[in-house]
Amino acid sequence: MGLSVTLQSPDVGPVYLDYNATAPTRPEALEATLAAMRTVGNASSTHQSGRDAADRVHLARRQVAYLLSCSPGEIIFTSGATEANNLALRAAFAVGGRLVTSAVEHPAVLETAKALTIDAPGSLLTLPVDADGAVDLDGFHAALVAGGVAVVSLMAANNETGVLTDLAPIVQLAHDAGVLVHSDATQLVGRLPIDLAETDLDLLSLSAHKFGGPQGVGALFVRRGIRLPYRPLLFGGGQERGWRAGTLNVAGIAGAGAAAEAARLSMADEAFRIACLRDALEEALVEQVGDCRINGARNRRLPGVTSITFPGTPADAVLAAMPDVAASEGSACSSGAPSPSHVLLAMGRSREEADSTIRFSLGYATTAHDIERAVSSTVHAVRLVQEAMSVAS
């Protein structure tokens, strides 16, 4: 099925389809950030200016908590999801026992897990995934039955394919075995609902810039009542209940809270609209390019993400041939690395297939006209690269 779109705006600037790397700052977040930057005050000070800054932090904590359906007192602000992942795993692993994760996690989890277990051979179990990117639940259950597991860390939504993890049965199985559960929910939060009052996760990480907040601020959810020998990365004044020392980033935190509130209020409508645009993008590319494949479970993924393989067509060459479209070969955190996507390799794709894959990620500001432009540019770029390769051979 082709696209039928009425052009409503001129072609100004590149089409931005890399929301999984970072989302454009929402107007509400920008306003809140600037307002906080225009005021003076350390949120730890007791004078009026300090209390004013603290009020902004308290409001943001409530806004983030409301988005997650948890208590404000369970939110610890960090510099982003990478720091939150480090804090969560360091604390949970200190309980003693093995750490279980999956082969498709973000490097912020995988590299932290490797570092924590480097001196404890056999203490890290990395679960495989199937061709659709789903975690091997049989292997997970076997690990729990074997015993000795301290913490399980599984992402809520994959950053490259958008594939969702069904967390409810994982949490239930883990808790039945007395095991803590952490989820890197960086890509899920603000895009699809997550109710921590029902999904009984112990720890959850998020980053504000993925849902329209400023970069450099995130949060760690720590469920009230769990006992953890937390291991801070930074020592100092004991801010954030001792989990993270240092003067609070009031402006960034205020922006994060405003983005959380804006995402919460618009999430249902945004998710439906973005999924329709994503489907239109995929249908048009499949129809016009022909030889391409969608990676991951198509019926269980984020609304705005598609990972598309153009067999035998190097993704870096295609992206270079369409400078008017901002997309990605995979995770922005590993861009420039010579190795192929560990996510696609874990799903059984070959290195050539991984090197021929482009991730398009849409978001709240994506329009139908953006998709039309992206389709036109991508089709042209793929054909251009394929023709050049044919001539060279």
PyMOL commands that set and color helices and strands:
alter all, ss='L'
color gray80, all
select helices_A, chain A and resi 27-37+48-68+72-74+81-93+107-117+137-146+167-176+208-210+240-242+250-289+315-320+332-334+342-346+351-355+368-392
alter helices_A, ss='H'
color red, helices_A
select strands_A, chain A and resi 15-16+75-78+98-102+124-127+149-153+180-184+203-207+218-222+293-295+305-309+325-326+357-361
alter strands_A, ss='S'
color yellow, strands_A
deselect
rebuild
show_as cartoon
